[in-house]
Amino acid sequence: MEKGKTVIEKVWESHIVHQQENKPDLIYIDQHLIHEVTSPQAFEGLRLNNRKVRRPDLTYATMDHNVPTQNRTVMKDEVAKVQMETLQHNCEEFGITLADMDHPDQGIVHVIGPQLGLTQPGRTIVCGDSHTSTHGAFGALAFGIGTSEVEHVLATQTLMQERPKTMNVKVGGELAKGVTAKDLILAIISKFGVKFGTGYVIEYTGEAIRELSMEGRMTVCNMSIEGGARAGLISPDEKTVEFLRGRRHVPQGEAFEEKAAEWLAFATDADAEYDVTLEIDAQEVEPQVSWGTNPGMTVPISGNTPLLDAVENRDEVKRALQYMGLREGQPITAIEVDHVFIGSCTNSRLSDLESAADIIKGHRVKDGVRAIVVPGSFKVKLQAEELGIDEVFKQAGFEWRESGCSMCLAMNDDVVPAGGRCASTSNRNFEGRQGNGARTHLVSPEMAAAAAIEGKFTDVRKFQEKVLSQEGSFGSSS
Amino acid sequence: MEAVRRHRGKVFPLDRDNVDTDQIIPKQFLKRVERTGFGQFVFHNWRFGNDDGESFGLDSDDYRDASILVAGENFGCGSSREHAPWALQDYGFKAIIAPSFADIFYSNALKNGIILITADRGQVKEWILCAEGGGLHLDIDLERQIVTWETGRMGFALPPHHRERLLNGWDDIALTLLLEEKIEAYEARHEA
């Protein structure tokens, strides 16, 4: 009997267009997502070579990286404006659907894909953005590509790719109360390093992963790239199916049930084998805070910054501490912040905002802290407003913004000043990421909310004990 | 893409692991719609930024004409921005040597004809030390897959199809379009 297969192998093998010995496979791409920053040169390449977009119907565009999150009527940044207009012209010229800045479907590309039902199990999905791995939460093989590859997909709807090695990251046990998907993925990267996944596609398995909501799964898969893996995915199950039911781009009625059966067949077989398996116990994960300049430089909230004599990469740690304005051996709970950012493709979905609002309710943002919430899409923003979540944030002293990538990479006006220190729900704490000289600490939305209230990092679980004993919290989505 | 067969040049040593693409080309330069002109901004914050521009050294007389970058582990991690290899190439780097590269950077750089060589950590450390002060030149022969320098030589192995592509300067899109019938057949099999 044929050996069982992983979801990774199943998706790969069902997309092979052409195979040759000693050459990469040519694989078909089911869904191509594009945005304003990494696409202009690809379209220009098509024009120079007199090529067309092969499947505009499988291509979907939005504006997210550059968009202002306030005062959208006037684009002050002339260069960014040209880039957005270029996307508009390119989509018109090549017949591609575009959710522009004022469109009700606009949002961060990795938030709107699942929201519209463009993200489906068993699909190959690419985008000129490394966080495309987010869509892996649905059992899709989704990965970031460069602009040359964007051009390749536009022209041919295929990519030349080496067959990836498979890795199982098995998360046993249950996450403790107050510990989130964000803490889990930060703990995984902290434990295994920022390049453990290089050359692999990760499948996340185990009880703790099954228990996560689809939003939580997206948060985990989103940061696969911070562990070096181009893609990270999770086998589809009933949660996946229920999330997608009724969404605009999935079949409706009886056809949906047929489709759902096809999707579930992509799940990894019980007897499938991986090239590598790594294990982590969910029970040992605490709320996490990054202290350094890559996502692997992360410790639990009860921890300290490292001691130089205790690390192998002394020079790197020393540089990171210096950039971050921290001393060795400093308790994380002694670090004060002056900025809080709740947003990004990692943590800007409705449930992220709800969880943060649950903590914020009845509290005020600490004096001297500038706190902003940037919903992941126009729709998330509307839904949150219907639930009154915007009011909770605003009354506490948060700024409530329009959707976009915003302060995750600070291409627009949402910048942390030099020397500023930000508790951020985003995915990268690289030098200068949120602004030249800015210092980023990666945390969950709940931990960011707690930091906003206290003006320093603190274990969010002490607020949650209070929330649980009160009535009227949100938590409508699981 | 231009064909590459051989490159001789001076080494700029970058003794850091996990150099991410945000450092190679910071986000404020990603708003341009052209493919060219990014070289002036390469490593911008480390060269012209806050603390250690001078110690970074790329703009010192020692390295001004460097065309080979030797760096630490996991070079090019993070963002998928192809602006990173565009900037390195536009600045004048023809080859990058490191113990390991991040996946997306690796394919982006190859697409632009940059030679990428993976060498063991010990060898990389040795080159980084020797290159101090602009004193190391490497001769990279892609056809024979050999690196030679004043005091040594080392063989390397690129995946055969990467080597072929660099040597021939192939355009992947043109190659793929030759397989259009296969793509059509795939689509015919899968259209609902």
Boltz contact constraints between the chains, C-beta under 6 A:
constraints:
  - contact:
      token1: [A, 17]
      token2: [B, 182]
      max_distance: 6.0
  - contact:
      token1: [A, 17]
      token2: [B, 183]
      max_distance: 6.0
  - contact:
      token1: [A, 17]
      token2: [B, 186]
      max_distance: 6.0
  - contact:
      token1: [A, 18]
      token2: [B, 179]
      max_distance: 6.0
  - contact:
      token1: [A, 18]
      token2: [B, 182]
      max_distance: 6.0
  - contact:
      token1: [A, 22]
      token2: [B, 160]
      max_distance: 6.0
  - contact:
      token1: [A, 23]
      token2: [B, 161]
      max_distance: 6.0
  - contact:
      token1: [A, 28]
      token2: [B, 186]
      max_distance: 6.0
  - contact:
      token1: [A, 37]
      token2: [B, 30]
      max_distance: 6.0
  - contact:
      token1: [A, 40]
      token2: [B, 33]
      max_distance: 6.0
  - contact:
      token1: [A, 41]
      token2: [B, 35]
      max_distance: 6.0
  - contact:
      token1: [A, 79]
      token2: [B, 31]
      max_distance: 6.0
  - contact:
      token1: [A, 80]
      token2: [B, 31]
      max_distance: 6.0
  - contact:
      token1: [A, 83]
      token2: [B, 31]
      max_distance: 6.0
  - contact:
      token1: [A, 83]
      token2: [B, 33]
      max_distance: 6.0
  - contact:
      token1: [A, 86]
      token2: [B, 33]
      max_distance: 6.0
  - contact:
      token1: [A, 130]
      token2: [B, 79]
      max_distance: 6.0
  - contact:
      token1: [A, 130]
      token2: [B, 80]
      max_distance: 6.0
  - contact:
      token1: [A, 144]
      token2: [B, 80]
      max_distance: 6.0
  - contact:
      token1: [A, 144]
      token2: [B, 104]
      max_distance: 6.0
  - contact:
      token1: [A, 146]
      token2: [B, 80]
      max_distance: 6.0
  - contact:
      token1: [A, 146]
      token2: [B, 82]
      max_distance: 6.0
  - contact:
      token1: [A, 146]
      token2: [B, 108]
      max_distance: 6.0
  - contact:
      token1: [A, 147]
      token2: [B, 82]
      max_distance: 6.0
  - contact:
      token1: [A, 148]
      token2: [B, 111]
      max_distance: 6.0
  - contact:
      token1: [A, 152]
      token2: [B, 172]
      max_distance: 6.0
  - contact:
      token1: [A, 152]
      token2: [B, 173]
      max_distance: 6.0
  - contact:
      token1: [A, 155]
      token2: [B, 173]
      max_distance: 6.0
  - contact:
      token1: [A, 156]
      token2: [B, 176]
      max_distance: 6.0
  - contact:
      token1: [A, 158]
      token2: [B, 183]
      max_distance: 6.0
  - contact:
      token1: [A, 160]
      token2: [B, 172]
      max_distance: 6.0
  - contact:
      token1: [A, 194]
      token2: [B, 18]
      max_distance: 6.0
  - contact:
      token1: [A, 195]
      token2: [B, 74]
      max_distance: 6.0
  - contact:
      token1: [A, 198]
      token2: [B, 103]
      max_distance: 6.0
  - contact:
      token1: [A, 230]
      token2: [B, 103]
      max_distance: 6.0
  - contact:
      token1: [A, 294]
      token2: [B, 18]
      max_distance: 6.0
  - contact:
      token1: [A, 316]
      token2: [B, 17]
      max_distance: 6.0
  - contact:
      token1: [A, 409]
      token2: [B, 27]
      max_distance: 6.0
  - contact:
      token1: [A, 411]
      token2: [B, 27]
      max_distance: 6.0
  - contact:
      token1: [A, 430]
      token2: [B, 20]
      max_distance: 6.0
  - contact:
      token1: [A, 430]
      token2: [B, 22]
      max_distance: 6.0
  - contact:
      token1: [A, 432]
      token2: [B, 26]
      max_distance: 6.0
  - contact:
      token1: [A, 432]
      token2: [B, 45]
      max_distance: 6.0
  - contact:
      token1: [A, 433]
      token2: [B, 22]
      max_distance: 6.0
  - contact:
      token1: [A, 437]
      token2: [B, 50]
      max_distance: 6.0
